[in-house]
Amino acid sequence: MISCDEFITELGSLLDDEVAVEFRQQLESHLAHCRTCQVLYDSTRKTLRIVTESGSFDYPEPIAEPLVEKIMSRIRGNCAIDKASPSD
Amino acid sequence: MSFLREAEVPDSFGPFVAFRENMGFVPKLFRAQTLLPRVIEAEAQIAGSVLLKPSELSRTQKECILLVVAAAKRNTYCVTAHYQTLRTLGLTEDQLGRMIGDHHAAGLSMSDEALLDFALKLSRKPSSIGKQDIDRLQTLGFSDEMVLEAVLMTALTNFLCSLSTGLGVAPDFAPWQFKDAPNGSAEAFSIKSEFEIPNKSGLYLRAIDRSPSDFAPFAFFREKFGFIPNIFRAQTLRPDVVEAEANAVGTILLTEDVLSRFQKECILLVVSALNLNTYCVAVHCEMLRNLGVSPEKSDQIALDHSLADLSETDKALLDCALKLARRPAEFCAHDIELLRNCGLTDEQILEAIVMTSLTNFLNTLQMGLGTVPDFEPRLIFPLKEVNLSLSSSRPTLEALQREQSAPEDPDAEIVARVQAGETEAFELLVRLHGRKIYRSLTGILGSTDEAEDAVQEAFLKAFTHIGEFEGRSKFSTWLVRIAVNTGVQRLRGRKEIESLEGEDEEFRPRNIQAWQDDPELSYSKEEMRRLIEKEIMKLPVKYRLVLMLRDLEELTTAEAATALGLGLPALKARLVRGRLMLRESLVPYFSKGSTGVTA
């Protein structure tokens, strides 16, 4: 039988669907009998869903375009300096 | 007589009793290893499962594979031994003589000829094996179990040939005299196969899912390595063989009483690199990393150990292993003497020869089964065959890097344009990946303002070094790695680096309250975004970073591990901890009893 500690260790792989079928069945049978792990599994799964859909740390639009410009102008500047300097 | 000293073992020694029962005598090959009885036990268990145990292929078919593959290698010891066995199984001297010369002239059935063709191809040109070779056998009526046995028999033959050459064992019977040039049919066959492009997609054979909780070998691998290597998962049609292999790994590789684990991993690495085996190189680079060896050092050992930071004794050990694997015909007592002169004992030399042979076994197995690496490989060896028995030098670093390319990088074309001097094309890469880099850096630095600066710095570095990008990984993974390095340098400036590299803390979930069915409905999208950003920022940096790369960037587990320079087990451990910490911090907002905390 799988313990709660083992279940928690494997929780990430279970959520990412990275466990073998038979092992998954064992994890699920632990889940069917353990209320604590049921709550942990359900709430961690919902946490992932919320995080993925939250759009967190997305480029704020006002930053995006100027940032691309800044990067490209620095690169063009560097290239211009390279071209201006005498080659060896 | 052999190159090494022998020791007395009692008549009751288990493997010797079994040999006497099965074969009528104890082969000298095993007597020559009595300095390390544990090694003989492991080998006897593998030979017992693969060759002696009745199975889907007949004993005659398996012995013919051994004979023909050993003959192609001009291995007198194995040819002599198995010629005798086949005689006792009823084959005539004439049949056997023709089979050693050219098995197509031995009057075999079409399917037996195809079986031997397959074994020869796997032994001589392993990287040209593809799914189509397995399909061909299946069309002729061979089951998955039979093909697995053919792969195992070929691997076992490579093991025994390497062992008998390395130990310098004299044949048990009057030695077979090779009459002509090497097996003509095999030469013709190898020329034909130059023009075939192997189909390397995925696993070639059916396997059964087994779990560590009811299959002891898998529990063993999980305990020792932290994962179950795909090469063993692919052989579950024969659980007895996997058990014997697990025992061999435990007895030969993981012991520390003769050679160190580090020395044995190095042998595995250099011989696998010589065999151009990307899978085994990836796995054993990872193993070395777990032993505290940097990825750069293990790459250097794989590509040219003579330039690596190793002791002279270790270099001599690897020279010897490589010579045995590359030029067995030239291997002689002098090579053993060189090792003795370095102060190595006969026990250590014996273990080195066994490790080299075990590597040949595992490499052959992997090529025949088509298993994919357990980790993202840092070095990808080209499919193009190098004829190992003839090549006098190992592939150079430059040659390998030229040929290495990640197969499906969507950015490859744009990157090539920038590399060719089209600066403006770089803007496309900034637009495509800016979002990802911004997020990664926010995750490391914990501040959006500083992230903006760091994004510019990371892209400038990427542009400056784009000429050095060689397609070993996807461009996006390479770029994230640059961003991570940029962020880490800034943390170093703030003296926060310990928090990124230190030991993982214990974390146990404490607040076990059930959550609402649809927590998303409790807050507006904007409130939700602010809440999640605030709580992610509170996570310790090492967990925050892993969680952001995996769950916000949606990198695969292997890509995230590569970008952070972490092993897969370490990455997974941090990921589950990060997710649980974030969950814990969100309980007050989303549990069933929550009273609407302001986000």
Interface residues (C-beta under 8 A of the other chain):
Chain A: I2 I8 T9 L11 G12 S13 L15 D16 E18 A20 V21 E22 F23 Q26 T36 V39 L40 D42 S43 T44 K46 T47 L48 R49 I50 V51 T52 E53 S54 G55 S56 F57 D58 Y59 I63 A64 L67 V68 K70 I71 M72 R74 I75 R76 N78 C79
Chain B: D209 R210 S211 P212 S213 D214 R233 T423 E424 F426 E427 V430 R431 G434 R435 Y438 R439 T442 G443 T448 E452 V455 Q456 F459 L460 F463 T464 P509 I512 Q513 A514 W515 P519 E520 K525 M528 R529 I532 E533 I536 L547 M548 D551 L552 E554 T557 K572 A573 L575 V576 R579 L580 L582 R583 L586 V587 F590 S591
